[in-house]
């Protein structure tokens, strides 16, 4: 079972959203308003200045690698290096002539050299199969690009999802971020497969993608005055993150922080500080699919929602008690109303289809507390973790919600401490003491 990530960072939503960008050559970006605009026609090459720099050997790529539970791989550069020693970065580096101008090849080759994850050979084999199929299609006068074959972009679960806008760094280096998601392995599994090159990498760590969507997390955030890159601006961000596996604290800054913030913001859509997508020409989906996906994602990213996969303890007469996986959507009442509603669905697809509705037994009204009475809704964490019945390596972290002075109670569990904290904090925030008492029931 793939552990989930907090809203709106679920695997299916992140894949769907970033796939709308696709692997087209380039698309424009205005970083003063943080707006991405995909071309209306076929994807164009890089802007003229970047073209000239790339021809002069000033091209580089980094790999933004996400695990199935949507944690991002970062490396701490070796202090032996001449360039940016001791800084946090993504796996990546300058393009070699052997890469034949392909940004994905550069990112995968550098990742293999730095951290030992070899996805390069399968990527090259996939490109060769695609060219062969396209050639055969052209010979049959059927000019179809066979991009719909998953094995072209996958290697045992790795999917090359999209190419983010190229950023020109100081020193006239054009850096192109390539986003890839391993759909079958958690960050813990991938971390155990790392084989670090000591000459280039001191250590590696993983951070939840959702961490970079919170405007409260950066320790610094400001636009750099007089940014020396012609025609561009740059927002400097700095994040401080403690990797729970080692308790080591890392500072994620500069270009690396800028890139991961753009990825997280694009998933979040047009929210505060986010990257705004344009339906026209982004990715290879047809217009109808784009329309449906955009609507679904807009709904998923509303500021008054929290959504993600949780487990719920089911105890019914005549049946064995058990944990059941579900996709949960927490809706905060809008306007002056307090409280909210927690919906449970079988899957993310069902949630997107039915939006705000759920059956009565799978809908919990979270009644707001008042200044004089805090018995309406409470949420409590358990001090014990729960072991997965099917996989002893997976642990879940329980919490329970009770309403109407404990008359109604839901037992839930999250796949990480961070996820549980996010749910508990949001529920507490929407049911906190109100000066106006409200009454209601669980439908």
N, C-alpha and C positions, 0 to 999 in steps of 0.2 A: 504494500500500500504506500502511495506517495504522500508524505506528510504535507499538509496544507500550509499556506501563508496567509497573513492577514489581508483584509480588504484594502484596495481592490486588487491586491497582488495574489491572485490564484493562478495556477499554471495555465488553465485554458484561456483566461482573460488576457494574461500577459502575452501568450503566444498569438492570440487573435489580434490584439492591438498592435504589437510590434510588426507582425506580418504584413500589416497594411502599408508599412514603409517599404518593405521588400529589399532586394539587393540591386536595385537600379543604380546606375553609376553615381548620380548625385542629385540632391535637391537643395533649393535655396533655404537659407535660414537667416532671419533677422534677430540677432541676439540682444538688440536693444529692447525688443518686446518679447523675446523668447518665443518666436513664432516660426514654425516649420511650414513651408509651402511646397507641396509636391508639384511637379510640372504637369500641365494639362495634357501635353502630348507625350511622345515617347521620352524616357529619361535622357537628360542631356549629360554631357561630360562636365568635368569640374569647371569652375569659373576660370577665365583666362589666366589670372595670376597664378592660381594653383596648378594649372596645366603646365605653365612655364617652369614652376618650381619642381614639379614631378619629373619633367623631362630632364631637369638638371640633377636628378638623383636626390631630391629633397622630399621623398615620400616615406611615410611610416604607417604602420597599422598596430592597433592593440586589440586584444580579445577580451570582451566583456562576457565572461563565462558565468552563466547562472545554473544552479543545481535544480533538481526537480522540486525542492522545497523553497526555491527562489532566494537563495543566498548567492552573493557575488564573490568571486575569487579576486583577492588582491595579493600582491607580493611586496615585500620590503626589499628594496634594492641593496645589493651588497655594498659595503663601505669601501670596497676595493675599486669600484667603478669610477671612471673619471666624470661621467655624466650623472648628475642627480644622485650621488651616493647617499644611502640611508633613507631615501624617500619612499613613500608608498606609491605603487603604480599598478597598472594592469600588465599581464604578460604581453610583450610586444617589442617592436623595434623597427629599424630602418629596412626598407625594401631592398632585396638582393636582386641582381640580374637573373638569377635562377627562378625567381618568382614570376617572371614574365609579365610584370605589371599588374598582377592580380592581388588586390588588397587582402582577400580572404586567405590566400596562400601564405602571404607574409605573416598574418596574425597567427595562423595555425603552426607555421614553421617556428616562429619565435616562442610560441607556447610550448612546443615540444622541446626546444632547446633549453628553456628556462625551468620548466616544472615537470617535464617528462610525460605529459599527456599527449599521446600520438594520435591525432585525428587527421593528419595531413595526407597520409597515403590513401585513405578512403575517400577524402575529398577529391583528390586528383583522379582516382579511379571513377568516381561519380561523374566528374566533368568529361572524362573520355567517353563514358557510356552515353551521356547526353549528346555530345557532338556526333557520335555514331548514329543515334536515333534520329537526330535532326537531319543528318545527311541522307539517311534512308527515306525520311519523309519528303525531303526536297526532290529526291529522285522520282518519287511517286507523285510529284506536283502537289504535295500536301504540306504547305509551309506552316507546320505546327511546331511551336517550341515546347518541348516535353518537360516543362518545369513542374508538372504535377506529380512526378514520380518521387516519392518520399526518399528513396534510397540515394538520390542525388545529394541531398543535404543532410543525411543522417549517418551516424556511425555508431551503431549499437545504442541508439537513443539520443545522440547528439544531433541537434538541428541548428543549422546556420540560419538565423532568423532574419536579420536585417543589417544594413549598413547605415550608421548614423552620419550626420553631416561632418565633413572634414573640417578640422580646426587647424588654423595656422598658428603654430607656437612661436614664441620668441626664438630667433635663430633661423627663421624662414623654413621650418620643417612642417610639412602638411601631414597631420595625424588623422587617420581614418579609423574610427571605432567600429568593430564588427561584433554584433551581439549574437551569442550562441546559447542555447539552452539544452542541458542534458535532461531529457524528459523521464529518465528511468533511474537516476541515481541521486541520492541526497548529498548534501555537502559533506557529511561525515564519511560517506562511501568514497566520494571523489577525493577527499583530503587524504585518505589512506593510500590512494594510488599515486600521489605526488612523489616525484623524484627530483628534488631541488638541485639545480646546478649551483654549487657553492660559490663559483666565481662570479655569478650574476645575481643570485637571490639568497638573502639571509634567512628569510622565513616567509611563510604564506599564511593567510587567514581568510575567513569568510564573514560577510556582513549581510543581514537581511536587506533585500532591495527596498522594502517598505521604510527602512530607516532613513533613506534619502528623500522621501517624499514629505517629510515633516519639516515645516519651516522653522520649528523650534530647535531642531537638532544642530544646525551649523553654529559653531562657536564664533565664526566670522563670516560676513557676507556683505560685499560692497563692490561697486563697479570700479575697475581700475582706471584712474585718470590718465589721460594721454597714452592710451594703449598703443604701442609702437607698430602694430600690424595694420597695414593700410586697409581702410574700409571696414574694419571690424572693431567690436568692443569686447570686453571680457569682464565677467563677474567673478571675482575671487571668492571662493568658499573654503571653509575649513571645517572638518568634522573630527570629533574625538570619539573613538570607539574602543571598547574593551572586549577582546575576543574571549568568550567564556571558557573555551577549551583550555587556554593557557593563562588566562587573566592578564595577558599583556595588553597594554594600551597603545593604540596606533593613532597617528594624526594623518587624515586623508585630506589633501589640500590641492590647490592649483588646478592644473589641467585634468588630473584624475577625478577630482571632486566635481569639476564642471561636467565631465562626460557622464558620470553616473547620475548626477542630478538631472541631466537632460533625458536620460533613459527613464528614470523613475517618473519625471514630470510628464513625459509623453504617455506613459501608461495611465497616469492620473487624468489626462485630458486637459481641459481648459480651466482647471481649478487655479487657485492662487499660486502664481509663480510657475505655472505649468507650461508645457509646450503644446501649442494648438496645432492639431493635424488638419490636413486638407484632403477631402475625399478624392479629388481629381488626380488620377494617375498614380496613386500610391499603391505599390504592390501589384499583384497580378489578378486580384479578384474582379469579378464582373460588377457592374454598377449596382445591381440589386443586392448582392451580398454585402457590398460596401455600405449601402444604406441601412441594411438590417444590423450589421455589426456596429456601425456608428451609433445607432439608437440604443442598442443594448449596452455599449460601453459608456455612453453618456449617462444612462440610468445607473450603471454600476458605480459611477464616480461621483454621484451627488454628495455634497458635503455633509448631509445629515444621515448618511448610511455607513454602516460597517458590515462587511460581508466576508465569509470564508467558511472553510470546512471545520466542523467540530464533531465530537462524538457525544451522543446522549444516552444516558442509562435508561433502559426500558425495563420496567417491572410490571407485568400484567398477570392477572389471575389465570391459572391454568397453563401458563407458558413459562419457559425458562428465562430468567433475568439475563440481560446481555447489553453490551454496548453496541450502538447502531450509528454508523456514519451518516452525516447529513450536511447539506449546504445551508448555512444560516445567514439571514439578512436582518440586521438590526436597524429599524427605522426610528429616527427621533421625530417627535411631533414638531411640526413647524409652527411659526408664529409665537404667540404668547403661551401656548399650551406647553406643559411639561410632561415628562414621561416619554414612553415610546412603545413600540411593538417589536417582538422578536419572532420572525417567521422561520420555519424549518421546511426545507425542500429536499427531495431525493438527490438532486444534482444541480450543478450550476446552470445546465441547459434548462431545467424546469424552472429555476428561479428567473432566468432571463425571459422565459416564455410567459410565466404567470405574473411576473413583476411583483406587485405589492400584495397579492392574495395568497392564502394558504388555508388548509382545512382547519377547522376549529381546534382539533386536538394538537395541531402543530403550530398554533399561534398563541403567544404569551404576551398579554398586556402588562407592561411595566408601569405600575402606578406610581406617580410622584409622591415623595414624602413631603411633609409640611414642617413648618418651624416648630410645631408642638408635638408632632407625631411622626416618628421615623419607622413605623412598623409596616408601611405599605409595601415597599420593595427593598430587599437587601440582597447583596451578592457577596459570597464568601469564598476564599481560596482554601483548598485542602493542603495540608502540609506533606501529604504523601503523593508520589507519582504512581500511575497505574501502568502495569506492563501489558503490552499488546499480546493478545491471546495467540496470534499467529506468528509473531516475530518478537522474540525476547529482547532484541536490540532496540526496539522502539518503545519509548515511554511517553505517556500522556499525563497531562497535569490537570487534575479535576478542579472544578469550582461549581457552586450551586447558586441558583437564583430562587428566592422565595418571595411571594407577593401576598398581600392581604393577611399580614401577620402570620405567615407560614402555612396558610391553608392550601396554597398552590406552590409546588416546588419542582424545579427542573434541575437534574444533575447533568452537568456537561463536562467535557474535558478538551483541552487544546494540545497540540503536538509540541509546543515549546513554552518555556516560561515567558518569553517575550509576547507570544500570541495571547496567552492567558491574561497577562497584564493589560494588553490592549483592550480586550473584551471587558474585563472587570472595570478598568478606568472609564471606558465609555458608558457602561451601564450606570456606574456611580454618578457620572457627570449629568446624565439626563434624568436621573431620579433624585437628585440632591434636594435638600430642603427648599420648599417653596412657601411663599407667604400666603398662598391660596390653596386650601385643601381641595382635593379632587377625589371623586369616588368612581369605582368601576369594577369590572370583573374580568376574569379570563374567559374569553369566548370559547 
